[in-house]
Amino acid sequence: MQMGRVHKTINIFASVVTLLYTHSAIAAEKVTLKYGIFRPSVSVDELTQFAKTGEVSQSLNFYLNRTGQDPKTVRNILAQEVNANPVVLDRVLNNPIGEFLLDRIGQSVGTPSGQANRQALRSAIVLSASQDSKVSLIEIIQNYPTNEVVVDGERLAQAYNQLYMLGENLQKVLPIPK
């Protein structure tokens, strides 16, 4: 029984190492912000700068003004961190409940084609958690394993709520592996 637990821990560790290795090859560079029929694009660097400092680029400012979004609220949603043990998170994301939550978050943050959202999100979330045991939406966007990521501005708060549920609540149910 103990040996099975060791193998699971080794497999999860190997998954995280693989994610870190493959992350260096592809990471999101462009974010398409979706709000109704409006679909402007900004660089991940612009969005990261905004999340970190509050500095709004001209293109992002145009998007926020055009859609009536409050910059402080959007910045808070992007930058708010959720505690997340990467090993537990990997375990949670590889079961039906985790897949359901990935699908829900995938309605807000996803691939341009809408395909392989679950796998891309799982990768981005676990990679984000592996860096500091915390996850934020901006980190997920930065670590997204495609060149472009689509973010639905109308569902951004919903994505954060799902991420919070995933990071905080589900990890309380599962024991942290030793």
N, C-alpha and C positions, 0 to 999 in steps of 0.2 A: 504494500500500500504506500509506504514512504517512498519507494523507488519511483512509483508512478507520478507522485507529486514532484520529485526531482526532475523527471523527464519533461513534465509540463512546464516547469520553470525554465529549463534549458531551452525548450522549444519557443517559449515566449521571448526569452532573451535573444535567441537567434533571429526571431522575427523583427525585433527592435533594431538589432544590428543591421539586418538586411535593409530595413527602411532607411536607416541613416546612410547606408552606402548608396542606395538607389536615389536618395534625395539629392545627392550632389549632381546627378545627371539632369534631372528635370525639376523645376520649381516654377510656380506661377510668376509671371512677369506682368500680366495685364489682368485687370478686373473690369468686367462688363457689369455695370450697375443697371439693374432692371427695375423700372417703376412704371407699371402700366405699359404703354407702348413706347415709352422713353427708354433708350438703351445706350447711354454714353459709356465710354471706356476711359479708365485712368490707369496709371501704372501702379503696381503693388507698392513701389517706393513712395508714391504720392499718398496712398492710403495709409501706409505705415507711418509716414511723417505726421499725418493728420492725427492718427491714433496716439502717437507718442507725445506730440507737442501741442496739438490743437491748431497748428498752422495749416490753413486751407489753401490748396492750389487753386489757380484760376478755373480750371476745368471742374474740379470738385465743388468749388463754390457755386458755379453755374448750375450744376446738378442739384445741389442742396436747395438753392433758391428756387429753381424751377419746380421742384417737387414739394416745396414747403416743409422740408425736413429741418428739424432743429439741430444744428451742428453739435452742440454739447451732448444731446441725447444720443446721436449717432456715434460720436466719439466714445462715450461711456460704454455703449453696447459693444463696440469693437474692441476696446481695451480691457474690459472687465475680465479678470482672471478667475478661473475655477480650479480648485485643487483637484489633482488627478494623478493617482499612482499609475505609472505607465503599464505595469504588469497586470494590475487589476483591470485597468481600462481595456487592455487588449483582450482579457478574458471576457469582460462584459460585452465588448463589441463583436465577439464571435459566438453569440448565441441569439436566439430569436428576439429577445427583448432589445438587445443592442442593435440588431438589424432593423427593428421597428424604429428605434430612435434615430439611427443613421438615415433611414428613409425620410423621417420627419425633418431632420436638419437639412437633408438633401433637397427639400423643397425651397430652401432659402439660399443654400450655397451648393453649387454643383458644376458639373462639366458643361461646356457649351452644347454638346450633343444631347445631354441628359442621360447618357449611357455610362455605366460603371461608376455612378455616383457613390454607391455604398462602399466600393473598394477604395476609391480615391479619398473619400472622407475618413474612412478607417485609417488609412495610411497617414493622412495629414494630422488627425487628432492624436494618434499614438506618437507620432514623431514630435509633435508639439509638447506633449506631456513628458517625453523622454529627455527633453532639454532641461527642465526645471521642476517637474512634477506639477505644472500648472498649464492650463489651456485657456486661450482667449480666441475670439473669432478672428482677430487680425493674425494671430499665429497660424491658425488653420489656413487662412488665405495665403500667407507667406509659404507655408509648407505644402500647399496643394500640388499634387504630382502631375499637373498639366501646365502648359504654357499660359493658359487662360482659365479663369474661374468666373462664373456668373453668380452675382449676388443679387437677390431679390430684396430691394429696399423696403418693400411693404411687409416683408416677413422677417426682417432682421431681428427684431425683438423676440419673435417666436423662436428663431434659431438659438438665440442666447438662452432662453428659458429651457429649451431642450438640452442644450449643452450643460447647463447648470444641473438639470435633473440627472443627466448622465454622469457628470463628474462628482457631484456631491452626494446625491441620494443613493444611487445604485452601489457605490463603493462602500457605503455603510452596511449594506446587506452582505457583501462578499468579504471573506477574510483576506487580509493582506498576506501573500505568500512569504514564507521565511526562507 
